[in-house]
Amino acid sequence: MNADFWSGKRVFLTGHTGFKGSWLSLWLQSLGSEVTGYALTPPTFPSLYAVADVAQGMTSIIANILDLPKLQETMQAARPDIVIHMAAQALVRQSYAQPVETYATNVMGTVHVLESVRNTPSVKAVLVVTTDKCYENKEEMYRAYHEHEPLGGHDPYSSSKACAELVTAAYRKSFLEQQGIAVATARAGNVIGGGDWAAGRLVPDILKAFEQNAFVQIRNPNATRPWQHVLEPLCGYLLLAEHLFAKGPAYAEAWNFGPNEEDARPVKWLVDQLALTWGNGAAWLQDPDQHPHEANYLKLDISKAKARLGWTPSWSLQTAIQNITQWHRAWLGQEDMKKLCLYQILQYSIAMQTKVT
Ligand SMILES: NC(=O)c1ccc[n+]([C@@H]2O[C@H](COP(=O)([O-])OP(=O)(O)OC[C@H]3O[C@@H](n4cnc5c(N)ncnc54)[C@H](O)[C@@H]3O)[C@@H](O)[C@H]2O)c1
């Protein structure tokens, strides 16, 4: 990461109270950026935002992206160089329960962010975070999705993120390109890391069961997902934002950030490895209940980010699992979690700089 670039940069980050937003806020703070966050209150209790004291070291605004006047006024007052849009209803299962709210937040929320950007002269680069689930999933085992493949989405969450991609493309072509603002989208896979307590996500469910010495019930043990530590896509976002800011339109397009081929693993492999690392005889059972549809096979082709941004994954899935276990045990032991997050970010940065590609 180019610390010289980020030092003093004014960054407007939506979704800073969430899991990924909290990690990114801490990373930007450690690089010396002036961060303004805009989000609702943390979506979970406990939350990484609270336990790692993320608010200290940035300007934190608790407000709704559906409130366009407030969003625009806040962005204009912050005078950002770079906008990173992460705020979203981010859960597939919740999108089945609340489709209207999911589309409102993920589609109109994105429209509001881009509309605010359009009316904020300081902005030079924008990154809209969507997901690997925005592709039309063919459920083919060996297929890895390239950036140019068709968008789709079986469930409301996935489809709302495909819509956010289309909204971003339209704003780019209709307005932002002419204004000299470079806007890209980032599609990352399932992220894992310390400090995630989202309901129904695999790693939080596993750790909660392990803490209580209970068996964890697994919905889809054979489903394959592109697992990656949360710092991997965040590193990709930062690199991409640097390129957007410095080089502009050539980078204003869609980008995949996923793990290496060998780390797209079945759910049961991940659970087994976490159980081994955790110890204490931790184990799992298959959940016998019926659940709404979730994709079975999902892999991303990351050759573009490797070739053009020089980005590659820096931690193996094993290293990611060790860091999650370390983080969770430290939290149970009431350690200083901000310090540990910053330590893990430093370890990641060292791995990134020293890896052989
Ligand atoms: N976690 C993953 O595995 C994953 C994978 C791919 C993409 N993503 C994307 O990354 C982004 C962050 O995901 P996350 O896991 O940190 O989610 P999260 O649920 O932990 O955080 C969501 C954030 O959005 C904010 N938010 C939600 N609705 C809002 C609204 N109406 N107005 C203002 N703020 C609002 C919340 O307050 C929170 O800060 C999302 O866009 C998500 O779709 C996540």
The ligand as an SDF file (V2000), in Angstrom:
LIG
                    3D

 44 48  0  0  0  0  0  0  0  0999 V2000
  -19.2310   -9.6490    3.9670 N   0  0  0  0  0  0  0  0  0  0  0  0
  -19.1090  -10.2640    2.8000 C   0  0  0  0  0  0  0  0  0  0  0  0
  -18.8300  -11.4820    2.7220 O   0  0  0  0  0  0  0  0  0  0  0  0
  -19.2680   -9.4970    1.5220 C   0  0  0  0  0  0  0  0  0  0  0  0
  -18.9390  -10.1230    0.3090 C   0  0  0  0  0  0  0  0  0  0  0  0
  -19.0580   -9.4020   -0.8820 C   0  0  0  0  0  0  0  0  0  0  0  0
  -19.5040   -8.0840   -0.8550 C   0  0  0  0  0  0  0  0  0  0  0  0
  -19.8370   -7.5030    0.3340 N   0  0  0  0  0  0  0  0  0  0  0  0
  -20.2970   -6.0990    0.2930 C   0  0  0  0  0  0  0  0  0  0  0  0
  -19.4190   -5.3230    1.1180 O   0  0  0  0  0  0  0  0  0  0  0  0
  -20.1460   -4.2700    1.7360 C   0  0  0  0  0  0  0  0  0  0  0  0
  -19.9630   -4.3080    3.2420 C   0  0  0  0  0  0  0  0  0  0  0  0
  -20.4130   -5.5800    3.7220 O   0  0  0  0  0  0  0  0  0  0  0  0
  -20.3580   -5.9540    5.2590 P   0  0  0  0  0  0  0  0  0  0  0  0
  -20.1950   -7.4170    5.3460 O   0  0  0  0  0  0  0  0  0  0  0  0
  -19.4000   -5.0730    5.9460 O   0  0  0  0  0  0  0  0  0  0  0  0
  -21.8550   -5.5870    5.7050 O   0  0  0  0  0  0  0  0  0  0  0  0
  -22.4140   -5.1620    7.1350 P   0  0  0  0  0  0  0  0  0  0  0  0
  -23.8340   -5.6080    7.1750 O   0  0  0  0  0  0  0  0  0  0  0  0
  -21.5070   -5.5830    8.2280 O   0  0  0  0  0  0  0  0  0  0  0  0
  -22.3870   -3.5660    7.0830 O   0  0  0  0  0  0  0  0  0  0  0  0
  -23.3040   -2.8380    6.3240 C   0  0  0  0  0  0  0  0  0  0  0  0
  -23.0710   -1.3570    6.5410 C   0  0  0  0  0  0  0  0  0  0  0  0
  -24.0310   -0.6420    5.7670 O   0  0  0  0  0  0  0  0  0  0  0  0
  -24.7170    0.2820    6.6160 C   0  0  0  0  0  0  0  0  0  0  0  0
  -26.0780    0.5000    6.1210 N   0  0  0  0  0  0  0  0  0  0  0  0
  -27.0240   -0.4280    5.8360 C   0  0  0  0  0  0  0  0  0  0  0  0
  -28.1430    0.1990    5.4030 N   0  0  0  0  0  0  0  0  0  0  0  0
  -27.8680    1.5350    5.4080 C   0  0  0  0  0  0  0  0  0  0  0  0
  -28.5970    2.6960    5.0760 C   0  0  0  0  0  0  0  0  0  0  0  0
  -29.8510    2.6160    4.6240 N   0  0  0  0  0  0  0  0  0  0  0  0
  -28.0040    3.8990    5.2290 N   0  0  0  0  0  0  0  0  0  0  0  0
  -26.7440    4.0150    5.6920 C   0  0  0  0  0  0  0  0  0  0  0  0
  -25.9950    2.9460    6.0140 N   0  0  0  0  0  0  0  0  0  0  0  0
  -26.5520    1.7260    5.8760 C   0  0  0  0  0  0  0  0  0  0  0  0
  -24.7050   -0.3770    7.9910 C   0  0  0  0  0  0  0  0  0  0  0  0
  -24.9610    0.5770    9.0060 O   0  0  0  0  0  0  0  0  0  0  0  0
  -23.2790   -0.9140    8.0000 C   0  0  0  0  0  0  0  0  0  0  0  0
  -22.3870    0.1350    8.2970 O   0  0  0  0  0  0  0  0  0  0  0  0
  -21.5950   -4.4300    1.2950 C   0  0  0  0  0  0  0  0  0  0  0  0
  -21.8210   -3.5790    0.1920 O   0  0  0  0  0  0  0  0  0  0  0  0
  -21.6820   -5.8760    0.8850 C   0  0  0  0  0  0  0  0  0  0  0  0
  -22.7070   -6.1120   -0.0410 O   0  0  0  0  0  0  0  0  0  0  0  0
  -19.7190   -8.1690    1.5220 C   0  0  0  0  0  0  0  0  0  0  0  0
  1  2  1  0
  2  3  2  0
  2  4  1  0
  4  5  1  0
  4 44  2  0
  5  6  2  0
  6  7  1  0
  7  8  2  0
  8  9  1  0
  8 44  1  0
  9 10  1  0
  9 42  1  0
 10 11  1  0
 11 12  1  0
 11 40  1  0
 12 13  1  0
 13 14  1  0
 14 15  2  0
 14 16  1  0
 14 17  1  0
 17 18  1  0
 18 19  2  0
 18 20  1  0
 18 21  1  0
 21 22  1  0
 22 23  1  0
 23 24  1  0
 23 38  1  0
 24 25  1  0
 25 26  1  0
 25 36  1  0
 26 27  1  0
 26 35  1  0
 27 28  2  0
 28 29  1  0
 29 30  1  0
 29 35  2  0
 30 31  1  0
 30 32  2  0
 32 33  1  0
 33 34  2  0
 34 35  1  0
 36 37  1  0
 36 38  1  0
 38 39  1  0
 40 41  1  0
 40 42  1  0
 42 43  1  0
M  CHG  2   8   1  16  -1
M  END
$$$$
